[in-house]
Amino acid sequence: MFGQPSNWQHQLDHLSDGYRVITLDLPLFDPGFSECTVHGLGDYVRRFLDWAGIARAVLVGNSLGGHVALDIATRYPSRVRAMVLAGSSGLFERGFERGVPTRPDRAWIETRIREVFCHESSIPAGQGDEIERIVQSRANKLRILHWAKSAKRTHMGALLSRIAAPTLLIWGKQDSITPLEVAVEFLRGIRHSELVLFNECGHAPMMEHPARFTEVLRHFLHRHAPVACDA
């Protein structure tokens, strides 16, 4: 879903009573951002934390966002209080970089969107319009390829044992992009990790089951960030 902040609207609405919640808009399609790598995004987030005066944060990421959180946790561990990964890349992901037509039509776009969700009824209204707007740009398509290739090159398997931060894995049982065995590999590799599975759920649990996702996240925060802090 290309990291749109609106993907996290339920969490923003329901966690801001006790936490400073920031839905950071990553510069995936900003032509002025030239560091089209996972490390580049990790450094972008670190610079944002510096600018915002946030010493340590709970990082919550879906798909590529989870990959960025992993990058920060391995390269800048002192900045990470805890981490929540949902359908994270970093080990394996069925990406979108292959088989992209020169001019993606609406049918192709809607097919790819359906692959993200377990149920079509979970797809947000207007999602197809937004994705169509993004992929119709040649520059955006090239950047999508750059991000996808960087994600594949930045394999985190050998680095997972370095992660000391408490880590919550929230995974859809029907995730076809980062299948369940990916979550199990994260669970085995990250020392202080736990896994919560959502049934009838695909690649974006915070969108497909927003209330339950927020409830599980709040419980995790109560244990690992028990007072109002940067989250």
Backbone as CSV, one residue per row, in Angstrom:
resi,resn,N_x,N_y,N_z,CA_x,CA_y,CA_z,C_x,C_y,C_z
1,MET,0.823,-1.218,0.000,0.000,0.000,0.000,0.852,1.261,0.000
2,PHE,2.155,1.082,-0.284,3.087,2.192,-0.471,3.198,3.121,0.732
3,GLY,2.972,2.572,1.924,3.291,3.293,3.145,2.474,4.528,3.430
4,GLN,1.248,4.586,2.991,0.444,5.770,3.238,0.106,5.891,4.728
5,PRO,0.309,7.076,5.323,0.010,7.238,6.756,-1.422,6.884,7.127
6,SER,-2.344,7.033,6.184,-3.746,6.718,6.474,-3.949,5.239,6.783
7,ASN,-2.987,4.393,6.411,-3.081,2.964,6.736,-3.131,2.736,8.242
8,TRP,-2.658,3.721,9.011,-2.541,3.587,10.468,-3.545,4.477,11.200
9,GLN,-4.605,4.884,10.531,-5.509,5.866,11.122,-6.147,5.382,12.423
10,HIS,-6.533,4.110,12.472,-7.178,3.601,13.687,-6.221,3.657,14.866
11,GLN,-4.979,3.284,14.660,-4.004,3.317,15.744,-3.726,4.754,16.176
12,LEU,-3.655,5.657,15.216,-3.453,7.067,15.532,-4.604,7.608,16.370
13,ASP,-5.824,7.234,16.009,-7.005,7.738,16.712,-7.134,7.171,18.119
14,HIS,-6.676,5.928,18.323,-6.988,5.249,19.586,-5.802,5.069,20.527
15,LEU,-4.606,5.465,20.119,-3.458,5.357,21.012,-2.907,6.713,21.445
16,SER,-3.391,7.770,20.816,-2.845,9.095,21.105,-3.238,9.620,22.483
17,ASP,-4.150,8.913,23.174,-4.530,9.360,24.515,-3.407,9.150,25.524
18,GLY,-2.519,8.184,25.271,-1.461,7.921,26.240,-0.060,7.966,25.669
19,TYR,0.044,8.087,24.340,1.348,8.032,23.696,1.468,9.117,22.637
20,ARG,2.685,9.475,22.381,2.957,10.368,21.256,3.079,9.489,20.019
21,VAL,2.064,9.487,19.200,2.015,8.603,18.036,2.289,9.416,16.775
22,ILE,3.269,8.969,16.013,3.651,9.669,14.784,3.561,8.689,13.626
23,THR,2.739,8.992,12.636,2.691,8.175,11.423,3.587,8.864,10.399
24,LEU,4.807,8.392,10.309,5.818,9.055,9.489,5.621,8.710,8.013
25,ASP,5.551,9.737,7.194,5.376,9.561,5.750,6.756,9.405,5.122
26,LEU,7.124,8.165,4.805,8.441,7.916,4.224,8.496,8.447,2.784
27,PRO,9.640,8.985,2.373,9.745,9.667,1.067,9.940,8.685,-0.097
28,LEU,9.050,7.707,-0.193,9.213,6.677,-1.222,9.176,7.253,-2.629
29,PHE,8.371,8.297,-2.834,8.196,8.848,-4.179,8.613,10.309,-4.264
30,ASP,9.423,10.737,-3.314,9.927,12.108,-3.320,11.142,12.173,-4.247
31,PRO,11.050,12.888,-5.356,12.188,12.934,-6.295,13.425,13.577,-5.679
32,GLY,13.255,14.321,-4.600,14.391,14.945,-3.944,15.126,14.013,-2.999
33,PHE,14.561,12.826,-2.765,15.200,11.847,-1.880,15.895,10.808,-2.744
34,SER,17.212,10.807,-2.696,17.989,9.980,-3.628,18.477,8.673,-3.015
35,GLU,18.294,8.473,-1.693,18.810,7.279,-1.030,17.775,6.150,-1.096
36,CYS,17.552,5.614,-2.286,16.486,4.630,-2.488,16.918,3.241,-2.022
37,THR,17.258,3.150,-0.743,17.667,1.889,-0.149,17.029,1.763,1.230
38,VAL,16.995,0.545,1.753,16.498,0.333,3.112,17.351,1.125,4.104
39,HIS,18.676,1.104,3.922,19.555,1.867,4.807,19.257,3.368,4.711
40,GLY,18.974,3.828,3.494,18.642,5.237,3.317,17.400,5.631,4.097
41,LEU,16.386,4.773,4.067,15.172,5.046,4.837,15.445,4.967,6.335
42,GLY,16.296,4.003,6.756,16.656,3.924,8.163,17.325,5.192,8.639
43,ASP,18.222,5.733,7.829,18.887,6.985,8.188,17.908,8.153,8.182
44,TYR,16.947,8.122,7.260,15.919,9.163,7.217,15.122,9.173,8.523
45,VAL,14.723,7.993,9.003,13.970,7.903,10.257,14.842,8.368,11.426
46,ARG,16.104,7.958,11.434,17.002,8.389,12.518,17.138,9.904,12.541
47,ARG,17.284,10.515,11.365,17.385,11.976,11.317,16.096,12.626,11.802
48,PHE,14.964,12.006,11.479,13.699,12.540,11.974,13.640,12.468,13.499
49,LEU,14.060,11.339,14.076,14.060,11.211,15.535,14.952,12.268,16.165
50,ASP,16.102,12.528,15.544,16.985,13.582,16.044,16.277,14.930,16.006
51,TRP,15.657,15.223,14.869,14.980,16.513,14.688,13.834,16.682,15.688
52,ALA,13.108,15.578,15.942,11.955,15.641,16.840,12.344,15.534,18.312
53,GLY,13.618,15.319,18.598,14.063,15.208,19.983,13.626,13.920,20.653
54,ILE,13.509,12.858,19.884,13.078,11.562,20.408,14.313,10.683,20.570
55,ALA,14.661,10.392,21.808,15.863,9.598,22.065,15.639,8.124,21.750
56,ARG,14.486,7.590,22.201,14.170,6.179,21.986,12.704,6.076,21.618
57,ALA,12.400,5.223,20.662,11.029,5.092,20.182,10.630,3.626,20.102
58,VAL,9.335,3.397,20.168,8.779,2.101,19.793,8.476,2.188,18.299
59,LEU,9.157,1.395,17.505,8.986,1.432,16.061,7.955,0.387,15.644
60,VAL,6.967,0.818,14.880,5.904,-0.069,14.404,5.894,0.010,12.882
61,GLY,6.075,-1.129,12.212,6.152,-1.085,10.764,5.501,-2.265,10.096
62,ASN,4.896,-2.001,8.948,4.283,-3.033,8.115,5.074,-3.155,6.823
63,SER,5.342,-4.393,6.389,5.984,-4.658,5.104,7.345,-3.959,5.039
64,LEU,7.565,-3.059,4.086,8.836,-2.348,3.989,9.094,-1.521,5.247
65,GLY,8.032,-0.988,5.864,8.205,-0.238,7.104,8.797,-1.087,8.211
66,GLY,8.407,-2.363,8.265,9.009,-3.269,9.229,10.473,-3.506,8.929
67,HIS,10.804,-3.582,7.660,12.190,-3.766,7.234,13.041,-2.578,7.691
68,VAL,12.501,-1.391,7.570,13.203,-0.188,8.017,13.403,-0.227,9.531
69,ALA,12.376,-0.659,10.261,12.508,-0.784,11.713,13.615,-1.770,12.066
70,LEU,13.688,-2.884,11.350,14.752,-3.862,11.575,16.124,-3.262,11.308
71,ASP,16.227,-2.475,10.258,17.489,-1.821,9.934,17.941,-0.909,11.067
72,ILE,17.017,-0.131,11.609,17.357,0.772,12.703,17.731,-0.019,13.954
73,ALA,16.992,-1.085,14.229,17.263,-1.887,15.430,18.622,-2.557,15.384
74,THR,19.140,-2.838,14.184,20.454,-3.479,14.073,21.579,-2.455,13.971
75,ARG,21.310,-1.292,13.376,22.382,-0.299,13.207,22.376,0.771,14.292
76,TYR,21.209,1.073,14.846,21.100,2.104,15.885,20.282,1.563,17.054
77,PRO,20.732,0.489,17.699,19.911,-0.173,18.723,19.543,0.717,19.902
78,SER,20.354,1.712,20.212,20.051,2.579,21.356,18.836,3.456,21.110
79,ARG,18.378,3.547,19.862,17.228,4.390,19.527,15.907,3.643,19.616
80,VAL,15.977,2.324,19.857,14.768,1.495,19.773,14.403,0.960,21.150
81,ARG,13.278,1.433,21.686,12.768,0.935,22.968,12.133,-0.438,22.780
82,ALA,11.367,-0.590,21.736,10.726,-1.855,21.386,10.318,-1.771,19.923
83,MET,9.856,-2.889,19.379,9.564,-2.929,17.954,8.355,-3.819,17.687
84,VAL,7.533,-3.401,16.729,6.371,-4.183,16.315,6.433,-4.351,14.805
85,LEU,6.435,-5.597,14.349,6.525,-5.899,12.932,5.256,-6.601,12.468
86,ALA,4.699,-6.133,11.374,3.498,-6.744,10.800,3.770,-7.024,9.327
87,GLY,3.778,-8.292,8.944,4.033,-8.628,7.541,5.324,-8.017,7.030
88,SER,6.358,-8.015,7.854,7.601,-7.322,7.512,8.381,-8.048,6.431
89,SER,8.974,-7.262,5.533,9.992,-7.819,4.658,11.310,-7.866,5.436
90,GLY,12.350,-8.358,4.793,13.628,-8.501,5.471,14.173,-9.913,5.401
91,LEU,13.286,-10.869,5.219,13.686,-12.266,5.027,13.202,-12.782,3.681
92,PHE,11.924,-12.601,3.435,11.331,-13.029,2.171,10.072,-12.221,1.936
93,GLU,9.878,-11.840,0.678,8.656,-11.124,0.321,8.365,-11.385,-1.150
94,ARG,7.111,-11.733,-1.432,6.702,-11.834,-2.827,6.434,-10.419,-3.315
95,GLY,7.400,-9.879,-4.033,7.358,-8.461,-4.365,6.542,-8.143,-5.594
96,PHE,6.528,-6.845,-5.908,5.746,-6.324,-7.026,6.640,-5.884,-8.176
97,GLU,7.946,-6.221,-8.096,8.858,-5.667,-9.084,8.859,-6.445,-10.398
98,ARG,8.302,-7.653,-10.393,8.295,-8.443,-11.621,6.901,-8.440,-12.248
99,GLY,6.902,-8.493,-13.561,5.638,-8.595,-14.268,4.806,-7.331,-14.250
100,VAL,5.451,-6.186,-13.979,4.707,-4.926,-13.985,4.566,-4.469,-15.429
101,PRO,3.346,-4.325,-15.928,3.183,-3.883,-17.314,3.666,-2.443,-17.503
102,THR,4.003,-2.121,-18.736,4.468,-0.757,-19.026,3.414,0.266,-18.634
103,ARG,2.180,-0.054,-18.924,1.070,0.828,-18.528,0.068,0.007,-17.726
104,PRO,0.254,-0.081,-16.410,-0.658,-0.889,-15.588,-2.095,-0.397,-15.712
105,ASP,-3.001,-1.295,-16.096,-4.396,-0.893,-16.180,-5.102,-1.165,-14.851
106,ARG,-6.346,-0.733,-14.765,-7.070,-0.818,-13.504,-7.267,-2.266,-13.069
107,ALA,-7.482,-3.168,-14.018,-7.687,-4.574,-13.665,-6.439,-5.142,-13.006
108,TRP,-5.254,-4.825,-13.555,-4.002,-5.304,-12.966,-3.826,-4.749,-11.557
109,ILE,-4.104,-3.456,-11.394,-3.959,-2.807,-10.082,-4.877,-3.451,-9.057
110,GLU,-6.125,-3.677,-9.430,-7.076,-4.242,-8.476,-6.716,-5.685,-8.121
111,THR,-6.149,-6.423,-9.073,-5.694,-7.776,-8.766,-4.589,-7.748,-7.726
112,ARG,-3.625,-6.846,-7.883,-2.526,-6.758,-6.934,-2.999,-6.292,-5.560
113,ILE,-3.957,-5.385,-5.523,-4.494,-4.935,-4.225,-5.187,-6.090,-3.515
114,ARG,-5.941,-6.903,-4.253,-6.645,-8.032,-3.644,-5.663,-9.032,-3.036
115,GLU,-4.445,-9.122,-3.585,-3.454,-10.035,-3.040,-3.002,-9.621,-1.642
116,VAL,-3.176,-8.361,-1.302,-2.726,-7.852,-0.005,-3.702,-8.229,1.104
117,PHE,-4.978,-8.339,0.778,-6.022,-8.540,1.773,-6.618,-9.938,1.678
118,CYS,-7.100,-10.416,2.810,-7.791,-11.697,2.830,-9.188,-11.562,2.248
119,HIS,-9.850,-10.449,2.539,-11.215,-10.218,2.075,-11.295,-8.891,1.321
120,GLU,-11.960,-8.907,0.194,-12.106,-7.682,-0.589,-12.819,-6.585,0.199
121,SER,-13.684,-6.979,1.112,-14.421,-5.985,1.893,-13.499,-5.148,2.782
122,SER,-12.261,-5.615,3.000,-11.305,-4.877,3.827,-10.565,-3.797,3.053
123,ILE,-10.668,-3.806,1.739,-9.938,-2.829,0.931,-10.557,-1.456,1.127
124,PRO,-9.788,-0.459,1.543,-10.343,0.877,1.777,-10.911,1.479,0.501
125,ALA,-11.967,2.241,0.655,-12.557,2.936,-0.485,-11.527,3.875,-1.098
126,GLY,-11.466,3.876,-2.417,-10.551,4.770,-3.115,-9.129,4.264,-3.214
127,GLN,-8.852,3.069,-2.675,-7.484,2.548,-2.699,-6.998,2.350,-4.127
128,GLY,-7.864,1.844,-4.986,-7.480,1.641,-6.375,-7.121,2.936,-7.072
129,ASP,-7.892,3.989,-6.805,-7.608,5.291,-7.409,-6.231,5.795,-6.993
130,GLU,-5.914,5.638,-5.699,-4.638,6.132,-5.190,-3.458,5.360,-5.784
131,ILE,-3.576,4.022,-5.833,-2.498,3.220,-6.390,-2.346,3.491,-7.893
132,GLU,-3.463,3.658,-8.575,-3.402,3.963,-10.004,-2.669,5.279,-10.236
133,ARG,-2.947,6.262,-9.405,-2.276,7.554,-9.539,-0.766,7.399,-9.378
134,ILE,-0.357,6.574,-8.431,1.071,6.389,-8.166,1.762,5.668,-9.318
135,VAL,1.197,4.549,-9.770,1.914,3.710,-10.742,1.809,4.224,-12.169
136,GLN,0.976,5.218,-12.418,0.919,5.775,-13.764,2.134,6.640,-14.063
137,SER,2.865,7.024,-13.026,4.065,7.835,-13.204,5.262,6.933,-13.477
138,ARG,5.973,7.183,-14.585,7.151,6.381,-14.917,8.216,6.516,-13.826
139,ALA,8.392,7.725,-13.314,9.387,7.941,-12.255,9.035,7.130,-11.015
140,ASN,7.756,7.090,-10.679,7.340,6.306,-9.513,7.572,4.814,-9.729
141,LYS,7.296,4.333,-10.934,7.510,2.910,-11.218,8.989,2.552,-11.075
142,LEU,9.863,3.426,-11.538,11.295,3.174,-11.394,11.705,3.149,-9.918
143,ARG,11.102,4.035,-9.130,11.434,4.060,-7.706,10.907,2.801,-7.007
144,ILE,9.740,2.316,-7.416,9.217,1.069,-6.856,10.208,-0.061,-7.112
145,LEU,10.774,-0.112,-8.308,11.759,-1.139,-8.626,13.008,-1.005,-7.752
146,HIS,13.453,0.235,-7.547,14.627,0.470,-6.695,14.362,-0.012,-5.276
147,TRP,13.176,0.335,-4.727,12.853,-0.084,-3.350,12.784,-1.598,-3.254
148,ALA,12.143,-2.216,-4.225,11.987,-3.672,-4.189,13.342,-4.370,-4.266
149,LYS,14.219,-3.890,-5.139,15.540,-4.504,-5.276,16.365,-4.306,-4.009
150,SER,16.265,-3.125,-3.394,17.006,-2.879,-2.152,16.503,-3.787,-1.041
151,ALA,15.189,-3.977,-0.958,14.628,-4.854,0.076,15.162,-6.282,-0.085
152,LYS,15.258,-6.753,-1.324,15.766,-8.110,-1.549,17.249,-8.210,-1.210
153,ARG,18.016,-7.146,-1.520,19.453,-7.161,-1.242,19.747,-7.045,0.260
154,THR,18.856,-6.379,0.991,19.106,-6.129,2.407,18.463,-7.233,3.228
155,HIS,19.059,-8.406,3.188,18.522,-9.566,3.892,18.962,-9.505,5.351
156,MET,18.014,-9.659,6.267,18.285,-9.447,7.682,18.589,-10.723,8.457
157,GLY,18.545,-11.869,7.780,18.648,-13.146,8.486,19.833,-13.249,9.427
158,ALA,21.021,-12.880,8.941,22.234,-13.017,9.758,22.334,-11.968,10.854
159,LEU,21.454,-10.972,10.832,21.534,-9.857,11.778,20.496,-9.935,12.897
160,LEU,19.562,-10.868,12.785,18.460,-10.898,13.748,18.942,-11.111,15.169
161,SER,20.013,-11.889,15.343,20.497,-12.165,16.701,21.040,-10.920,17.393
162,ARG,21.301,-9.863,16.637,21.787,-8.612,17.229,20.676,-7.819,17.921
163,ILE,19.447,-8.113,17.582,18.327,-7.293,18.067,18.040,-7.621,19.514
164,ALA,18.140,-6.614,20.353,17.890,-6.791,21.781,16.530,-6.245,22.201
165,ALA,15.932,-5.410,21.384,14.668,-4.778,21.746,13.538,-5.801,21.787
166,PRO,12.630,-5.713,22.772,11.433,-6.560,22.759,10.680,-6.364,21.450
167,THR,10.283,-7.461,20.838,9.692,-7.383,19.503,8.388,-8.173,19.452
168,LEU,7.350,-7.503,18.966,6.052,-8.135,18.764,5.845,-8.351,17.275
169,LEU,5.527,-9.576,16.895,5.211,-9.924,15.515,3.705,-10.114,15.411
170,ILE,3.053,-9.328,14.588,1.617,-9.471,14.336,1.459,-9.890,12.882
171,TRP,0.898,-11.063,12.666,0.912,-11.648,11.314,-0.457,-12.178,10.930
172,GLY,-0.830,-11.959,9.683,-2.046,-12.552,9.149,-1.797,-13.985,8.704
173,LYS,-2.653,-14.894,9.122,-2.483,-16.295,8.728,-2.592,-16.483,7.217
174,GLN,-3.329,-15.597,6.563,-3.524,-15.709,5.120,-2.634,-14.736,4.338
175,ASP,-1.566,-14.279,4.962,-0.628,-13.377,4.288,0.055,-14.126,3.149
176,SER,-0.162,-13.692,1.922,0.463,-14.346,0.766,1.699,-13.596,0.286
177,ILE,1.963,-12.431,0.846,3.128,-11.639,0.457,4.341,-12.037,1.295
178,THR,4.175,-12.038,2.608,5.190,-12.545,3.533,4.518,-13.670,4.323
179,PRO,4.571,-14.900,3.821,3.795,-16.007,4.411,4.179,-16.286,5.862
180,LEU,3.365,-17.105,6.503,3.503,-17.378,7.928,4.889,-17.893,8.295
181,GLU,5.509,-18.675,7.421,6.847,-19.197,7.753,7.870,-18.078,7.919
182,VAL,7.621,-16.923,7.313,8.505,-15.765,7.511,8.408,-15.287,8.951
183,ALA,7.187,-15.208,9.473,6.999,-14.804,10.869,7.691,-15.777,11.815
184,VAL,7.592,-17.064,11.528,8.231,-18.074,12.378,9.745,-17.905,12.364
185,GLU,10.304,-17.570,11.203,11.758,-17.358,11.134,12.164,-16.124,11.935
186,PHE,11.364,-15.061,11.879,11.639,-13.886,12.719,11.573,-14.277,14.200
187,LEU,10.574,-15.058,14.555,10.391,-15.470,15.947,11.600,-16.258,16.448
188,ARG,12.123,-17.125,15.624,13.287,-17.927,16.006,14.563,-17.085,16.071
189,GLY,14.645,-16.052,15.231,15.887,-15.299,15.130,16.026,-14.155,16.106
190,ILE,14.902,-13.565,16.527,14.941,-12.412,17.437,14.712,-12.916,18.847
191,ARG,15.661,-12.678,19.724,15.650,-13.292,21.053,14.387,-12.976,21.850
192,HIS,14.076,-11.716,21.998,12.951,-11.307,22.848,11.745,-10.987,21.963
193,SER,11.245,-12.019,21.309,10.134,-11.795,20.381,8.961,-12.687,20.719
194,GLU,7.789,-12.263,20.295,6.559,-13.026,20.471,5.702,-12.839,19.230
195,LEU,4.868,-13.827,18.953,4.074,-13.826,17.728,2.599,-13.912,18.054
196,VAL,1.817,-13.005,17.452,0.358,-13.027,17.548,-0.187,-13.195,16.128
197,LEU,-1.008,-14.219,15.929,-1.561,-14.499,14.615,-3.003,-14.006,14.520
198,PHE,-3.325,-13.408,13.381,-4.692,-12.981,13.099,-5.255,-13.888,12.011
199,ASN,-6.379,-14.544,12.305,-7.037,-15.361,11.301,-7.888,-14.481,10.393
200,GLU,-8.155,-14.980,9.200,-8.917,-14.222,8.205,-8.240,-12.873,7.954
201,CYS,-6.937,-12.925,7.758,-6.161,-11.688,7.654,-5.000,-11.890,6.691
202,GLY,-4.771,-10.892,5.850,-3.689,-10.935,4.880,-2.460,-10.172,5.329
203,HIS,-1.925,-9.356,4.439,-0.608,-8.735,4.612,-0.637,-7.446,5.427
204,ALA,-1.807,-6.882,5.656,-1.894,-5.585,6.342,-2.863,-5.685,7.525
205,PRO,-2.464,-6.357,8.620,-3.391,-6.584,9.736,-3.889,-5.303,10.391
206,MET,-3.109,-4.234,10.360,-3.551,-2.983,10.986,-4.698,-2.346,10.216
207,MET,-4.865,-2.760,8.949,-5.972,-2.269,8.143,-7.137,-3.248,8.121
208,GLU,-6.821,-4.549,8.100,-7.869,-5.556,7.956,-8.568,-5.849,9.282
209,HIS,-7.823,-5.740,10.390,-8.390,-5.923,11.729,-7.901,-4.791,12.631
210,PRO,-8.292,-3.559,12.334,-7.703,-2.409,13.028,-7.949,-2.388,14.529
211,ALA,-9.149,-2.752,14.978,-9.446,-2.696,16.412,-8.622,-3.728,17.176
212,ARG,-8.553,-4.946,16.661,-7.770,-5.964,17.355,-6.281,-5.617,17.322
213,PHE,-5.811,-5.120,16.194,-4.404,-4.735,16.095,-4.088,-3.688,17.162
214,THR,-4.942,-2.697,17.299,-4.709,-1.644,18.284,-4.737,-2.201,19.699
215,GLU,-5.646,-3.118,19.967,-5.726,-3.725,21.296,-4.446,-4.489,21.629
216,VAL,-3.963,-5.300,20.686,-2.743,-6.070,20.914,-1.548,-5.134,21.081
217,LEU,-1.488,-4.101,20.257,-0.401,-3.132,20.343,-0.422,-2.402,21.683
218,ARG,-1.610,-2.000,22.146,-1.713,-1.300,23.431,-1.236,-2.191,24.575
219,HIS,-1.591,-3.461,24.550,-1.146,-4.383,25.591,0.372,-4.502,25.586
220,PHE,0.971,-4.571,24.408,2.424,-4.645,24.287,3.071,-3.376,24.832
221,LEU,2.494,-2.225,24.521,3.030,-0.957,25.010,2.936,-0.858,26.525
222,HIS,1.851,-1.355,27.099,1.706,-1.332,28.560,2.844,-2.099,29.232
223,ARG,3.303,-3.149,28.577,4.371,-3.963,29.173,5.769,-3.386,28.917
224,HIS,5.965,-2.785,27.761,7.333,-2.380,27.390,7.520,-0.872,27.314
225,ALA,6.459,-0.108,27.376,6.536,1.350,27.473,5.410,1.786,28.401
226,PRO,5.519,1.444,29.706,4.378,1.517,30.614,3.891,2.920,30.963
227,VAL,4.700,3.932,30.699,4.237,5.291,30.936,4.235,6.013,29.598
228,ALA,3.502,7.116,29.545,3.441,7.876,28.309,4.850,8.229,27.856
229,CYS,5.183,7.836,26.653,6.519,8.062,26.132,6.404,8.167,24.620
230,ASP,7.527,8.307,23.964,7.520,8.345,22.497,7.207,6.958,21.967
231,ALA,6.211,6.867,21.088,5.832,5.569,20.538,5.685,5.671,19.040
